[in-house]
């Protein structure tokens, strides 16, 4: 094990270029330029899997780039969304791991004061791989499709420029609540997702439960009278809204609003 301090770029990309089968990336914030450099430096057959905190507010305030995930999926990689993610772990084949404070951003790799460890001891590398896989398959984690990417891009294109949102701090990574016009969001969603988001918006508190949604089941029944599996449809659409980064799943049937809808 080796302590890593200072700029991470050289060590990281040396490991990218020497990988032969798979690169696993885990970071809440990801920028397109870093992902493009990964694709540029890796061998063609090497596959990428990434776990990130995929949500609309992160993309709108530009702490993450939707284009970074599009780049990964276009190169036949896999993208997973865990909205509680704070870990930064980078694993190269089954041989080496980096655990660090640095996100997959230019600031994380070059500007910020970051600290971490480089691991080549096989048992510890295997443990990081196991933990990575546990996050991927957690109930709190969803898999992102190319369709999800396109939906988020369409929503972002409908929102006003961030400079017009005077109250919004572009550098505040802790502020995950985004106030937007309801119609600008729902017009890019399916009718079922739009209705589910509308019901969520009608709940006064920021945190809500599956039970809270079930209490408004009659609204769904009036709109879809021939649907005999309303609760199944509600659960599926909540999961899809989570995967789109429009709500956050907290576990145990509880959720949190990511966007505040006007």
Backbone as CSV, one residue per row, in Angstrom:
resi,resn,N_x,N_y,N_z,CA_x,CA_y,CA_z,C_x,C_y,C_z
1,UNK,0.850,-1.193,0.000,0.000,0.000,0.000,0.882,1.238,0.000
2,UNK,0.442,2.245,-0.727,1.240,3.469,-0.869,0.344,4.692,-0.678
3,UNK,0.829,5.661,0.065,0.098,6.920,0.252,0.166,7.737,-1.040
4,UNK,-0.980,8.279,-1.461,-1.035,9.156,-2.632,-1.365,10.574,-2.185
5,UNK,-0.539,11.500,-2.543,-0.813,12.912,-2.279,-0.290,13.721,-3.447
6,UNK,-0.870,14.882,-3.636,-0.511,15.667,-4.807,-1.353,15.255,-5.997
7,UNK,-0.926,15.632,-7.185,-1.708,15.406,-8.391,-1.853,13.917,-8.693
8,UNK,-3.082,13.510,-9.022,-3.392,12.099,-9.244,-3.273,11.690,-10.711
9,UNK,-3.219,12.646,-11.613,-3.376,12.400,-13.046,-2.435,11.331,-13.593
10,UNK,-1.138,11.483,-13.351,-0.156,10.590,-13.973,-0.356,9.143,-13.529
11,UNK,-0.506,8.918,-12.233,-0.682,7.557,-11.735,-1.988,6.945,-12.269
12,UNK,-3.061,7.709,-12.226,-4.357,7.216,-12.671,-4.310,6.793,-14.136
13,UNK,-3.794,7.632,-15.004,-3.829,7.319,-16.433,-2.787,6.268,-16.827
14,UNK,-1.727,6.128,-16.073,-0.811,4.992,-16.282,-1.548,3.677,-16.037
15,UNK,-2.369,3.660,-14.988,-3.136,2.460,-14.675,-4.240,2.211,-15.704
16,UNK,-4.855,3.276,-16.199,-5.853,3.155,-17.260,-5.229,2.499,-18.498
17,UNK,-4.079,3.003,-18.920,-3.456,2.506,-20.146,-2.918,1.087,-20.008
18,UNK,-2.601,0.661,-18.780,-2.068,-0.691,-18.577,-3.164,-1.733,-18.306
19,UNK,-4.392,-1.290,-18.098,-5.494,-2.233,-17.845,-5.809,-3.044,-19.102
20,UNK,-6.169,-4.317,-18.896,-6.368,-5.223,-20.022,-7.815,-5.676,-20.196
21,UNK,-8.625,-5.592,-19.129,-9.985,-6.115,-19.235,-11.062,-5.141,-18.756
22,UNK,-10.908,-4.595,-17.539,-11.996,-3.796,-16.970,-11.453,-2.703,-16.071
23,UNK,-12.108,-1.538,-16.162,-11.830,-0.424,-15.255,-13.132,-0.110,-14.521
24,UNK,-13.080,-0.129,-13.204,-14.245,0.188,-12.385,-14.013,1.550,-11.737
25,UNK,-14.977,2.458,-11.910,-14.860,3.815,-11.392,-16.032,4.096,-10.462
26,UNK,-15.760,4.758,-9.366,-16.807,5.069,-8.388,-16.552,6.466,-7.850
27,UNK,-17.404,7.431,-8.230,-17.226,8.815,-7.784,-18.547,9.559,-7.919
28,UNK,-18.893,10.400,-6.943,-20.153,11.153,-7.023,-20.196,12.143,-8.179
29,UNK,-19.062,12.766,-8.490,-19.028,13.831,-9.498,-18.050,13.454,-10.603
30,UNK,-18.535,13.578,-11.849,-17.777,13.098,-13.009,-17.883,14.135,-14.125
31,UNK,-16.747,14.450,-14.736,-16.731,15.436,-15.807,-16.324,14.779,-17.133
32,UNK,-16.847,15.338,-18.217,-16.664,14.756,-19.543,-15.207,14.680,-19.962
33,UNK,-14.418,15.718,-19.663,-13.030,15.721,-20.126,-12.235,14.566,-19.526
34,UNK,-12.509,14.225,-18.264,-11.800,13.106,-17.632,-12.212,11.790,-18.283
35,UNK,-13.510,11.605,-18.527,-13.987,10.363,-19.150,-13.440,10.227,-20.569
36,UNK,-13.403,11.314,-21.311,-12.840,11.253,-22.663,-11.369,10.845,-22.622
37,UNK,-10.641,11.335,-21.628,-9.239,10.941,-21.495,-9.097,9.471,-21.119
38,UNK,-10.041,8.964,-20.317,-10.032,7.533,-20.004,-10.225,6.730,-21.284
39,UNK,-11.234,7.100,-22.093,-11.480,6.385,-23.345,-10.307,6.504,-24.308
40,UNK,-9.660,7.640,-24.299,-8.516,7.862,-25.187,-7.317,7.009,-24.788
41,UNK,-7.118,6.821,-23.483,-5.924,6.140,-22.984,-6.106,4.632,-22.784
42,UNK,-7.336,4.170,-22.666,-7.546,2.743,-22.415,-7.444,1.943,-23.703
43,UNK,-7.178,0.646,-23.561,-7.197,-0.252,-24.703,-8.638,-0.432,-25.171
44,UNK,-8.827,-0.662,-26.466,-10.165,-0.673,-27.058,-11.083,-1.707,-26.409
45,UNK,-10.575,-2.881,-26.068,-11.431,-3.944,-25.545,-11.742,-3.792,-24.045
46,UNK,-11.084,-2.858,-23.379,-11.291,-2.675,-21.935,-12.664,-2.046,-21.681
47,UNK,-13.443,-2.675,-20.808,-14.779,-2.191,-20.479,-14.742,-1.304,-19.235
48,UNK,-15.660,-0.344,-19.195,-15.763,0.573,-18.056,-17.091,0.345,-17.345
49,UNK,-17.031,0.261,-16.028,-18.219,0.308,-15.185,-18.054,1.480,-14.231
50,UNK,-19.111,2.246,-14.053,-19.018,3.408,-13.162,-20.252,3.509,-12.281
51,UNK,-20.015,3.847,-11.013,-21.084,4.192,-10.072,-20.947,5.677,-9.766
52,UNK,-22.060,6.392,-9.831,-22.002,7.822,-9.533,-23.302,8.269,-8.881
53,UNK,-23.330,9.527,-8.474,-24.537,10.160,-7.940,-25.193,10.906,-9.093
54,UNK,-26.117,10.217,-9.763,-26.720,10.670,-11.011,-28.023,11.365,-10.678
55,UNK,-28.024,12.722,-10.705,-29.301,13.411,-10.516,-29.319,14.755,-11.226
56,UNK,-30.517,15.211,-11.511,-30.714,16.394,-12.338,-30.020,17.619,-11.770
57,UNK,-30.099,17.809,-10.448,-29.497,18.994,-9.832,-27.993,19.031,-10.050
58,UNK,-27.321,17.878,-9.938,-25.873,17.827,-10.175,-25.530,18.251,-11.596
59,UNK,-26.344,17.796,-12.571,-26.071,18.143,-13.963,-26.372,19.617,-14.236
60,UNK,-27.457,20.110,-13.648,-27.845,21.491,-13.897,-26.826,22.471,-13.324
61,UNK,-26.307,22.164,-12.143,-25.335,23.079,-11.553,-23.910,22.798,-12.021
62,UNK,-23.756,21.748,-12.896,-22.491,21.430,-13.561,-21.426,20.877,-12.624
63,UNK,-21.823,20.330,-11.496,-20.856,19.607,-10.671,-20.562,18.247,-11.291
64,UNK,-21.490,17.745,-12.126,-21.269,16.566,-12.969,-21.765,16.887,-14.374
65,UNK,-21.250,16.152,-15.363,-21.665,16.341,-16.758,-22.471,15.139,-17.235
66,UNK,-23.671,15.369,-17.759,-24.441,14.283,-18.341,-23.685,13.666,-19.515
67,UNK,-22.897,14.495,-20.207,-22.117,14.012,-21.347,-21.071,12.976,-20.969
68,UNK,-20.606,13.016,-19.716,-19.614,12.033,-19.264,-20.212,10.636,-19.279
69,UNK,-21.463,10.506,-18.836,-22.122,9.211,-18.778,-22.559,8.752,-20.164
70,UNK,-22.905,9.711,-21.004,-23.227,9.383,-22.398,-22.000,8.798,-23.087
71,UNK,-20.854,9.381,-22.816,-19.592,8.899,-23.383,-19.325,7.446,-22.963
72,UNK,-19.587,7.127,-21.704,-19.341,5.770,-21.201,-20.296,4.771,-21.850
73,UNK,-21.581,5.106,-21.917,-22.554,4.182,-22.503,-22.300,3.993,-23.998
74,UNK,-21.908,5.063,-24.677,-21.608,4.954,-26.103,-20.403,4.049,-26.362
75,UNK,-19.505,3.949,-25.392,-18.349,3.051,-25.544,-18.631,1.682,-24.919
76,UNK,-19.939,1.363,-24.756,-20.422,0.067,-24.270,-20.074,-0.194,-22.810
77,UNK,-19.959,0.878,-22.047,-19.745,0.751,-20.615,-21.068,0.692,-19.869
78,UNK,-20.997,0.483,-18.553,-22.179,0.408,-17.703,-22.159,1.546,-16.690
79,UNK,-23.334,2.137,-16.464,-23.474,3.258,-15.533,-24.493,2.889,-14.457
80,UNK,-24.090,3.068,-13.200,-24.968,2.797,-12.064,-25.160,4.079,-11.261
81,UNK,-26.369,4.233,-10.718,-26.713,5.438,-9.967,-26.980,5.092,-8.510
82,UNK,-26.145,5.644,-7.610,-26.404,5.536,-6.176,-26.365,6.946,-5.602
83,UNK,-27.539,7.457,-5.206,-27.641,8.863,-4.825,-27.150,9.152,-3.421
84,UNK,-26.725,8.120,-2.690,-26.090,8.329,-1.385,-24.564,8.259,-1.495
85,UNK,-24.075,8.103,-2.703,-22.643,7.855,-2.908,-21.780,9.045,-2.509
86,UNK,-20.736,8.757,-1.738,-19.703,9.747,-1.449,-18.307,9.159,-1.657
87,UNK,-18.217,7.844,-1.817,-16.930,7.153,-1.965,-16.297,7.452,-3.322
88,UNK,-14.953,7.458,-3.330,-14.200,7.558,-4.580,-13.226,6.377,-4.631
89,UNK,-13.525,5.419,-5.496,-12.737,4.198,-5.618,-12.492,3.930,-7.096
90,UNK,-11.243,3.672,-7.468,-10.901,3.381,-8.846,-10.124,2.065,-8.885
91,UNK,-10.632,1.094,-9.675,-10.088,-0.260,-9.679,-9.697,-0.636,-11.109
92,UNK,-8.512,-1.183,-11.254,-7.954,-1.475,-12.572,-7.712,-2.978,-12.693
93,UNK,-8.506,-3.625,-13.583,-8.542,-5.085,-13.669,-8.793,-5.650,-12.265
94,UNK,-8.131,-6.723,-11.932,-8.212,-7.279,-10.576,-6.900,-7.049,-9.850
95,UNK,-6.138,-6.048,-10.306,-4.751,-5.901,-9.860,-4.493,-4.737,-8.914
96,UNK,-5.129,-3.591,-9.158,-4.794,-2.384,-8.409,-6.061,-1.601,-8.072
97,UNK,-6.021,-0.921,-6.936,-7.118,-0.035,-6.540,-6.554,1.282,-6.017
98,UNK,-7.304,2.335,-6.244,-7.030,3.631,-5.624,-8.259,4.023,-4.815
99,UNK,-8.061,4.330,-3.551,-9.108,4.923,-2.715,-8.652,6.339,-2.412
100,UNK,-9.478,7.314,-2.742,-9.007,8.703,-2.708,-10.140,9.655,-2.349
101,UNK,-9.772,10.885,-2.049,-10.772,11.929,-1.845,-11.136,12.618,-3.151
102,UNK,-10.453,12.282,-4.259,-10.598,12.999,-5.531,-11.738,12.452,-6.382
103,UNK,-12.646,13.329,-6.795,-13.663,12.978,-7.779,-13.046,12.890,-9.171
104,UNK,-13.854,12.379,-10.128,-13.399,12.285,-11.517,-13.619,13.615,-12.231
105,UNK,-12.932,14.625,-11.736,-13.021,15.980,-12.264,-11.620,16.553,-12.395
106,UNK,-11.476,17.586,-13.220,-10.173,18.242,-13.356,-9.728,18.823,-12.032
107,UNK,-10.663,19.386,-11.280,-10.315,19.924,-9.956,-9.795,18.820,-9.043
108,UNK,-10.471,17.671,-9.055,-10.054,16.564,-8.211,-8.700,16.014,-8.583
109,UNK,-8.402,16.008,-9.876,-7.153,15.416,-10.343,-5.978,16.395,-10.332
110,UNK,-6.244,17.699,-10.445,-5.133,18.634,-10.642,-5.098,19.813,-9.677
111,UNK,-6.249,20.312,-9.221,-6.245,21.582,-8.503,-6.398,21.430,-6.999
112,UNK,-7.270,20.534,-6.581,-7.576,20.412,-5.156,-6.454,19.727,-4.384
113,UNK,-6.427,19.955,-3.081,-5.551,19.184,-2.204,-6.283,17.892,-1.878
114,UNK,-5.813,16.776,-2.421,-6.466,15.480,-2.255,-5.511,14.501,-1.577
115,UNK,-6.076,13.399,-1.098,-5.259,12.419,-0.370,-5.870,11.038,-0.580
116,UNK,-5.024,10.013,-0.658,-5.562,8.682,-0.858,-4.517,7.607,-0.701
117,UNK,-4.892,6.380,-1.084,-3.964,5.252,-1.020,-4.037,4.463,-2.317
118,UNK,-2.887,3.938,-2.730,-2.766,3.036,-3.865,-2.562,1.634,-3.306
119,UNK,-3.400,0.682,-3.765,-3.381,-0.671,-3.208,-3.035,-1.677,-4.303
120,UNK,-2.070,-2.548,-4.029,-1.760,-3.634,-4.962,-1.750,-4.998,-4.269
121,UNK,-2.042,-5.032,-2.974,-2.139,-6.293,-2.237,-3.436,-6.991,-2.661
122,UNK,-3.315,-8.217,-3.162,-4.424,-8.894,-3.853,-5.687,-9.008,-3.004
123,UNK,-5.550,-9.352,-1.747,-6.730,-9.518,-0.896,-7.473,-8.205,-0.705
124,UNK,-6.740,-7.107,-0.556,-7.380,-5.805,-0.383,-8.015,-5.322,-1.680
125,UNK,-7.352,-5.583,-2.815,-7.956,-5.240,-4.111,-9.254,-6.020,-4.300
126,UNK,-9.221,-7.320,-3.957,-10.422,-8.150,-4.073,-11.544,-7.619,-3.190
127,UNK,-11.182,-7.091,-2.030,-12.203,-6.530,-1.130,-12.840,-5.285,-1.736
128,UNK,-12.035,-4.436,-2.386,-12.603,-3.241,-3.025,-13.517,-3.640,-4.189
129,UNK,-13.143,-4.683,-4.924,-13.992,-5.162,-6.023,-15.317,-5.677,-5.471
130,UNK,-15.261,-6.437,-4.398,-16.478,-6.959,-3.775,-17.382,-5.826,-3.297
131,UNK,-16.785,-4.805,-2.676,-17.570,-3.666,-2.199,-18.185,-2.895,-3.367
132,UNK,-17.419,-2.738,-4.447,-17.928,-2.084,-5.657,-19.160,-2.823,-6.168
133,UNK,-19.068,-4.149,-6.243,-20.189,-4.956,-6.741,-21.389,-4.898,-5.806
134,UNK,-21.142,-4.841,-4.499,-22.243,-4.724,-3.541,-23.012,-3.420,-3.745
135,UNK,-22.292,-2.324,-4.023,-22.962,-1.045,-4.289,-23.777,-1.145,-5.576
136,UNK,-23.201,-1.759,-6.618,-23.902,-1.895,-7.903,-25.240,-2.606,-7.744
137,UNK,-25.271,-3.623,-6.886,-26.457,-4.465,-6.760,-27.305,-4.134,-5.528
138,UNK,-27.002,-3.023,-4.893,-27.790,-2.571,-3.748,-29.187,-2.146,-4.190
139,UNK,-30.159,-2.260,-3.277,-31.512,-1.769,-3.552,-31.531,-0.260,-3.786
140,UNK,-30.505,0.434,-3.293,-30.421,1.893,-3.450,-29.793,2.303,-4.783
141,UNK,-29.421,1.335,-5.597,-28.695,1.605,-6.836,-29.520,1.202,-8.042
142,UNK,-29.544,2.064,-9.049,-30.221,1.751,-10.310,-29.235,1.766,-11.462
143,UNK,-29.577,1.057,-12.529,-28.737,1.052,-13.722,-29.278,2.066,-14.722
144,UNK,-28.386,2.867,-15.284,-28.767,3.954,-16.190,-28.662,3.493,-17.635
145,UNK,-29.709,3.767,-18.406,-29.730,3.402,-19.821,-29.474,4.623,-20.693
146,UNK,-29.256,4.368,-21.991,-29.089,5.476,-22.931,-30.372,6.303,-23.005
147,UNK,-31.527,5.638,-22.854,-32.803,6.346,-22.843,-32.882,7.311,-21.666
148,UNK,-32.390,6.896,-20.503,-32.356,7.780,-19.328,-31.497,9.016,-19.603
149,UNK,-30.348,8.781,-20.221,-29.445,9.887,-20.566,-30.165,10.895,-21.455
150,UNK,-30.835,10.402,-22.493,-31.536,11.291,-23.427,-32.653,12.056,-22.735
151,UNK,-33.365,11.401,-21.812,-34.454,12.076,-21.091,-33.918,13.231,-20.259
152,UNK,-32.807,13.008,-19.561,-32.210,14.071,-18.750,-31.710,15.200,-19.639
153,UNK,-31.105,14.870,-20.776,-30.637,15.907,-21.700,-31.790,16.769,-22.188
154,UNK,-32.918,16.147,-22.491,-34.087,16.899,-22.960,-34.618,17.832,-21.879
155,UNK,-34.645,17.348,-20.631,-35.096,18.193,-19.525,-34.141,19.367,-19.326
156,UNK,-32.846,19.090,-19.337,-31.843,20.155,-19.154,-31.963,21.215,-20.243
157,UNK,-32.262,20.791,-21.461,-32.398,21.736,-22.570,-33.604,22.653,-22.403
158,UNK,-34.580,22.220,-21.587,-35.788,23.024,-21.361,-35.633,24.012,-20.210
159,UNK,-34.621,23.836,-19.387,-34.451,24.693,-18.213,-33.719,25.974,-18.572
160,UNK,-33.976,27.059,-17.844,-33.274,28.321,-18.133,-31.792,28.186,-17.825
161,UNK,-30.946,29.029,-18.471,-29.513,28.988,-18.161,-29.279,29.173,-16.670
162,UNK,-28.288,28.501,-16.145,-28.056,28.534,-14.702,-27.733,29.939,-14.214
163,UNK,-27.157,30.765,-15.057,-26.836,32.145,-14.664,-28.090,32.977,-14.415
164,UNK,-29.244,32.496,-14.944,-30.509,33.197,-14.718,-31.152,32.827,-13.389
165,UNK,-30.588,31.808,-12.718,-31.135,31.342,-11.443,-30.335,32.003,-10.329
166,UNK,-30.696,33.230,-9.990,-29.880,34.041,-9.101,-29.619,33.452,-7.737
167,UNK,-30.558,32.660,-7.193,-30.417,32.100,-5.851,-29.510,30.895,-5.834
168,UNK,-29.130,30.385,-6.994,-28.504,29.073,-7.086,-26.996,29.189,-7.067
169,UNK,-26.351,28.481,-6.169,-24.895,28.507,-6.041,-24.304,27.344,-6.824
170,UNK,-23.675,27.637,-7.941,-23.147,26.594,-8.822,-22.065,25.758,-8.150
171,UNK,-21.387,26.305,-7.154,-20.293,25.597,-6.504,-20.713,24.845,-5.241
172,UNK,-21.979,24.930,-4.895,-22.455,24.320,-3.654,-22.876,22.879,-3.909
173,UNK,-21.946,21.934,-3.716,-22.222,20.535,-4.002,-23.152,19.912,-2.962
174,UNK,-23.343,20.562,-1.829,-24.220,20.016,-0.799,-25.670,20.379,-1.031
175,UNK,-25.884,21.414,-1.835,-27.248,21.863,-2.109,-27.817,21.047,-3.259
176,UNK,-28.636,20.038,-2.954,-29.126,19.156,-4.005,-30.552,19.485,-4.437
177,UNK,-31.166,20.455,-3.830,-32.554,20.804,-4.156,-32.557,21.830,-5.280
178,UNK,-33.346,21.562,-6.289,-33.414,22.428,-7.451,-34.856,22.847,-7.686
179,UNK,-35.117,24.149,-7.671,-36.467,24.664,-7.909,-36.653,24.913,-9.401
180,UNK,-37.599,24.214,-10.004,-37.820,24.345,-11.447,-39.311,24.384,-11.747
181,UNK,-39.633,24.811,-12.947,-41.012,24.861,-13.425,-41.503,23.434,-13.692
182,UNK,-42.604,23.057,-13.059,-43.146,21.703,-13.179,-43.365,21.307,-14.641
183,UNK,-43.921,22.202,-15.436,-44.254,21.882,-16.823,-43.020,21.599,-17.664
184,UNK,-41.914,22.236,-17.313,-40.676,22.012,-18.072,-40.119,20.616,-17.831
185,UNK,-40.425,20.062,-16.664,-39.994,18.700,-16.354,-40.955,17.683,-16.958
186,UNK,-42.240,17.851,-16.683,-43.208,16.799,-17.030,-43.419,16.652,-18.530
187,UNK,-43.200,17.685,-19.294,-43.443,17.564,-20.742,-42.456,16.617,-21.411
188,UNK,-41.349,16.341,-20.725,-40.361,15.405,-21.261,-40.519,14.001,-20.678
189,UNK,-41.531,13.801,-19.836,-41.729,12.499,-19.186,-42.966,11.802,-19.727
190,UNK,-43.060,10.501,-19.498,-44.271,9.755,-19.861,-45.425,10.211,-18.973
191,UNK,-46.670,9.994,-19.413,-47.820,10.400,-18.586,-47.789,9.798,-17.179
192,UNK,-47.387,8.542,-17.055,-47.341,7.907,-15.738,-46.296,8.572,-14.837
193,UNK,-45.121,8.845,-15.385,-44.081,9.493,-14.579,-44.498,10.918,-14.219
194,UNK,-45.146,11.606,-15.160,-45.605,12.972,-14.892,-46.613,12.992,-13.748
195,UNK,-47.548,12.053,-13.787,-48.558,11.992,-12.729,-47.902,11.644,-11.391
196,UNK,-46.970,10.707,-11.395,-46.295,10.323,-10.154,-45.541,11.511,-9.573
197,UNK,-44.872,12.268,-10.434,-44.139,13.442,-9.962,-45.089,14.515,-9.443
198,UNK,-46.242,14.634,-10.084,-47.254,15.598,-9.624,-47.766,15.227,-8.233
199,UNK,-48.001,13.937,-8.014,-48.446,13.470,-6.695,-47.360,13.716,-5.650
200,UNK,-46.121,13.447,-6.010,-44.994,13.716,-5.095,-44.954,15.198,-4.739
201,UNK,-45.154,16.045,-5.732,-45.109,17.489,-5.512,-46.214,17.956,-4.579
202,UNK,-47.337,17.208,-4.541,-48.468,17.598,-3.688,-48.232,17.263,-2.218
203,UNK,-47.211,16.459,-1.935,-46.874,16.111,-0.553,-46.080,17.268,0.049
204,UNK,-46.510,17.744,1.184,-45.924,18.976,1.741,-44.481,18.794,2.183
205,UNK,-44.180,17.700,2.861,-42.828,17.530,3.396,-41.846,17.101,2.303
206,UNK,-40.566,17.396,2.532,-39.521,17.076,1.564,-39.266,15.574,1.499
207,UNK,-39.338,14.911,2.646,-39.146,13.460,2.697,-40.519,12.793,2.700
208,UNK,-40.670,11.739,1.921,-41.963,11.064,1.844,-41.742,9.561,1.748
209,UNK,-42.808,8.805,1.957,-42.711,7.355,1.959,-43.617,6.764,0.890
210,UNK,-43.404,5.490,0.624,-44.276,4.773,-0.290,-45.711,4.798,0.230
211,UNK,-45.873,4.730,1.535,-47.207,4.798,2.142,-47.889,6.122,1.833
212,UNK,-47.126,7.219,1.850,-47.683,8.536,1.505,-48.248,8.536,0.085
213,UNK,-47.546,7.870,-0.827,-48.018,7.805,-2.211,-49.255,6.921,-2.305
214,UNK,-49.228,5.797,-1.588,-50.386,4.896,-1.609,-51.655,5.589,-1.102
215,UNK,-51.496,6.541,-0.194,-52.657,7.271,0.320,-53.346,8.079,-0.781
216,UNK,-52.618,8.349,-1.850,-53.168,9.117,-2.972,-53.459,8.197,-4.161
217,UNK,-53.636,6.922,-3.868,-53.859,5.912,-4.908,-55.068,6.233,-5.773
218,UNK,-56.077,6.862,-5.177,-57.318,7.166,-5.910,-57.050,8.067,-7.109
219,UNK,-56.060,8.961,-6.979,-55.713,9.859,-8.097,-55.274,9.034,-9.304
220,UNK,-54.463,8.010,-9.056,-53.991,7.155,-10.137,-55.146,6.322,-10.722
221,UNK,-56.031,5.858,-9.858,-57.156,5.046,-10.323,-58.106,5.850,-11.205
222,UNK,-58.301,7.126,-10.872,-59.174,7.971,-11.687,-58.571,8.204,-13.073
223,UNK,-57.258,8.310,-13.130,-56.582,8.551,-14.411,-56.446,7.273,-15.221
224,UNK,-56.225,6.146,-14.516,-56.030,4.858,-15.199,-57.023,3.825,-14.643
225,UNK,-58.303,3.985,-14.967,-59.348,3.121,-14.373,-59.222,1.653,-14.764
226,UNK,-58.565,1.361,-15.869,-58.437,-0.026,-16.325,-57.157,-0.696,-15.835
227,UNK,-56.368,0.029,-15.053,-55.129,-0.535,-14.516,-55.440,-1.265,-13.209
228,UNK,-55.246,-2.575,-13.205,-55.536,-3.378,-12.013,-54.309,-3.615,-11.141
229,UNK,-53.206,-3.008,-11.522,-51.956,-3.175,-10.745,-51.374,-1.793,-10.427
230,UNK,-52.212,-0.918,-9.892,-51.818,0.469,-9.633,-50.572,0.542,-8.751
231,UNK,-50.550,-0.217,-7.663,-49.423,-0.118,-6.736,-48.125,-0.604,-7.369
232,UNK,-48.209,-1.643,-8.178,-47.017,-2.105,-8.899,-46.511,-1.009,-9.836
233,UNK,-47.438,-0.347,-10.504,-47.062,0.735,-11.434,-46.453,1.908,-10.685
234,UNK,-47.001,2.215,-9.511,-46.446,3.300,-8.691,-45.001,2.980,-8.310
235,UNK,-44.764,1.764,-7.834,-43.401,1.384,-7.417,-42.428,1.436,-8.596
236,UNK,-42.887,0.952,-9.748,-42.014,0.962,-10.928,-41.674,2.388,-11.347
237,UNK,-42.648,3.281,-11.314,-42.398,4.658,-11.743,-41.566,5.435,-10.725
238,UNK,-41.714,5.123,-9.445,-40.827,5.720,-8.442,-39.388,5.304,-8.698
239,UNK,-39.184,4.027,-9.030,-37.832,3.558,-9.326,-37.274,4.243,-10.566
240,UNK,-38.113,4.409,-11.581,-37.655,5.060,-12.810,-37.362,6.540,-12.587
241,UNK,-38.153,7.205,-11.748,-37.868,8.604,-11.413,-36.573,8.710,-10.614
242,UNK,-36.327,7.718,-9.762,-35.051,7.673,-9.040,-33.900,7.509,-10.021
243,UNK,-34.042,6.590,-10.972,-32.966,6.344,-11.920,-32.698,7.556,-12.803
244,UNK,-33.723,8.350,-13.036,-33.543,9.592,-13.798,-32.936,10.700,-12.948
245,UNK,-32.815,10.442,-11.647,-32.255,11.464,-10.773,-33.239,12.553,-10.416
246,UNK,-34.542,12.249,-10.438,-35.557,13.253,-10.116,-36.074,13.127,-8.689
247,UNK,-35.830,11.971,-8.053,-36.072,11.787,-6.623,-34.927,10.946,-6.070
248,UNK,-34.758,10.949,-4.752,-33.703,10.156,-4.114,-34.342,9.070,-3.250
249,UNK,-33.870,7.830,-3.426,-34.341,6.719,-2.598,-33.487,6.642,-1.339
250,UNK,-34.124,6.671,-0.176,-33.414,6.664,1.100,-33.372,5.275,1.740
251,UNK,-34.115,4.321,1.173,-34.192,2.988,1.749,-35.441,2.814,2.598
252,UNK,-35.826,1.559,2.831,-36.982,1.229,3.676,-38.263,1.934,3.239
253,UNK,-38.444,2.039,1.926,-39.675,2.636,1.405,-39.752,4.144,1.546
254,UNK,-38.621,4.803,1.813,-38.610,6.257,1.992,-37.835,6.935,0.857
255,UNK,-38.314,8.129,0.509,-37.729,8.898,-0.588,-37.545,10.349,-0.159
256,UNK,-36.799,11.081,-0.979,-36.590,12.516,-0.734,-36.693,13.256,-2.061
257,UNK,-37.291,14.419,-2.038,-37.373,15.246,-3.239,-35.992,15.810,-3.565
258,UNK,-35.582,15.719,-4.812,-34.355,16.347,-5.288,-34.687,17.668,-5.944
259,UNK,-35.860,17.742,-6.570,-36.277,18.984,-7.201,-37.490,19.531,-6.477
260,UNK,-37.501,20.831,-6.270,-38.671,21.511,-5.748,-39.400,22.100,-6.917
261,UNK,-40.653,21.727,-7.122,-41.357,22.090,-8.339,-42.305,23.254,-8.084
262,UNK,-42.159,24.301,-8.896,-42.981,25.498,-8.738,-44.403,25.253,-9.244
